[in-house]
């Protein structure tokens, strides 16, 4: 008699929506990719869970918080980081287009965070090529985010606190908690 490996049940708990997490990119880039993707997914989950924050937090806060992580934790002068971001942006854009009639991918604010970092001159222009398929540039978003950068530390602290104070099921991932606590 042949034995098989146990299978994950179809009823296994998930997040209820597709995410930006990509197994191939995770294998290629390891922890830097996984930590960024998990943070973006968790921040998006907080945004979804806390609709009450829409009236309190500024427009695009999830993009700002994700970008804050990018610009403080990743080095854009590192070719591997640039490659990771280009691959991630292209993957999210392609997969978002495939899910355009659905609610969207959790964590899909990453391309907007990368775009804003380029627009603000913090990240290299060469990353702009990853956005060639975008029909419209998010110029209004860049304008909306600009005031948040005037006191980025205080803004990041307030947003990180709001995320950490949100109860989620499943809870925030340990790398997300660690990143948000560093922002405090």
C-alpha positions in Angstrom: 0.0 0.0 0.0 1.3 3.4 -1.0 1.5 6.1 1.6 1.1 9.8 0.8 2.1 12.9 2.5 -0.5 14.8 4.5 -2.2 17.5 2.5 -3.2 20.9 3.6 -6.9 21.0 3.7 -8.9 23.1 1.3 -10.4 24.8 4.3 -7.1 26.0 5.7 -7.1 29.5 7.0 -6.0 32.2 4.6 -6.3 35.9 4.3 -9.5 35.8 2.2 -7.9 37.6 -0.8 -4.9 37.0 -3.1 -1.7 38.7 -2.0 1.4 40.1 -3.6 3.4 37.2 -2.1 5.1 35.3 -4.9 6.9 32.0 -4.2 9.4 32.5 -7.0 10.4 35.9 -5.9 10.6 34.7 -2.3 13.0 32.0 -3.3 15.0 34.4 -5.5 15.4 37.2 -3.0 14.8 35.6 0.4 14.1 37.5 3.6 14.3 41.1 2.2 11.5 40.3 -0.3 9.4 38.3 2.2 9.6 41.0 4.9 8.6 43.7 2.4 5.7 41.7 1.0 4.5 40.7 4.5 4.6 44.2 5.8 2.7 45.5 2.7 0.1 42.8 3.1 -0.3 43.4 6.8 -0.6 47.2 6.3 -3.3 46.6 3.7 -5.1 44.2 6.1 -5.1 46.9 8.7 -6.5 49.4 6.2 -9.3 46.9 5.3 -10.0 46.0 8.9 -10.1 49.6 10.2 -12.4 51.5 7.9 -12.9 53.8 10.9 -9.4 55.1 10.2 -10.4 56.5 6.8 -11.7 59.6 8.6 -8.7 59.9 10.9 -5.7 58.9 8.8 -4.5 60.8 5.7 -5.3 59.5 2.2 -2.6 57.1 1.0 -1.3 56.4 4.6 -0.7 52.7 3.6 1.5 53.8 0.7 3.4 56.2 3.0 4.0 53.6 5.6 5.1 51.0 3.0 7.4 53.6 1.4 8.8 54.6 4.8 9.8 50.9 5.3 11.4 50.9 1.8 13.5 54.0 2.3 14.7 53.2 5.8 15.2 49.4 5.4 16.4 48.9 1.8 19.4 50.5 0.0 18.5 51.6 -3.5 22.2 51.7 -4.4 22.4 47.9 -4.0 21.8 46.3 -7.4 20.1 43.3 -5.8 17.6 45.6 -4.0 16.9 47.4 -7.3 16.3 44.1 -9.0 14.0 42.9 -6.2 11.9 46.1 -6.5 11.8 46.0 -10.3 10.7 42.3 -10.2 8.2 43.0 -7.4 6.7 46.0 -9.1 6.3 44.2 -12.5 4.8 41.1 -10.8 2.3 43.2 -8.8 1.3 45.2 -11.9 0.9 42.1 -14.0 -1.1 40.2 -11.3 -3.2 43.3 -10.4 -4.3 43.5 -14.1 -5.3 39.9 -14.0 -7.4 40.5 -10.8 -8.8 43.9 -12.0 -12.4 42.7 -11.7 -11.8 41.5 -8.1 -11.1 43.3 -4.9 -7.4 43.4 -5.6 -4.2 42.0 -4.2 -3.3 42.6 -0.6 -0.1 44.6 -0.5 -0.6 46.1 -4.0 0.4 49.5 -2.7 4.1 48.6 -3.1 4.4 49.9 -6.7 2.8 53.2 -5.5 5.4 53.4 -2.7 8.2 52.8 -5.1 6.8 55.3 -7.6 6.6 58.0 -4.9 10.2 57.3 -3.8 11.3 57.8 -7.4 9.2 60.9 -7.8 10.6 62.4 -4.6 14.1 61.8 -5.9 14.9 59.4 -3.1 15.2 56.3 -5.3 17.0 56.0 -8.7 15.2 57.0 -11.9 16.2 53.7 -13.5 13.4 52.0 -11.5 10.9 54.1 -13.4 11.2 51.6 -16.3 9.2 49.1 -14.3 6.2 51.3 -14.7 6.2 51.4 -18.5 2.8 49.7 -18.7 1.0 52.1 -16.4 -1.5 54.0 -18.4 -1.7 56.9 -15.9 0.9 58.1 -13.4 -0.3 58.7 -9.9 0.6 62.4 -9.8 -2.3 63.2 -7.4 -1.1 60.6 -5.0 2.4 62.1 -5.0 0.9 65.5 -4.1 -1.2 63.9 -1.3 1.8 62.1 0.2 4.1 65.1 0.1 2.9 66.7 3.4 3.3 63.4 5.2 7.1 63.6 4.5 7.4 67.0 6.1 7.6 65.2 9.5 8.1 61.7 8.4 9.2 60.3 11.8 6.1 61.6 13.6 3.8 60.4 10.8 5.4 57.0 10.7 5.1 56.7 14.5 1.4 57.5 14.5 0.7 55.1 11.6 2.8 52.3 13.1 0.9 52.7 16.4 -2.4 52.5 14.6 -1.3 49.3 12.9 0.0 47.7 16.1 -3.2 48.6 18.0 -5.3 46.8 15.4 -6.4 43.3 16.2 -6.3 41.0 13.2 -6.9 37.4 12.6 -4.4 36.0 11.8 -2.4 38.6 13.7 0.3 40.8 12.2 3.4 38.8 11.2 6.4 38.9 13.4 8.6 40.8 10.8 5.8 43.3 10.4 5.6 43.9 14.2 9.4 44.3 14.4 9.4 46.8 11.5 6.5 48.8 13.0 8.1 48.8 16.4 11.3 50.2 14.8 9.2 53.1 13.4 8.0 53.9 16.9 
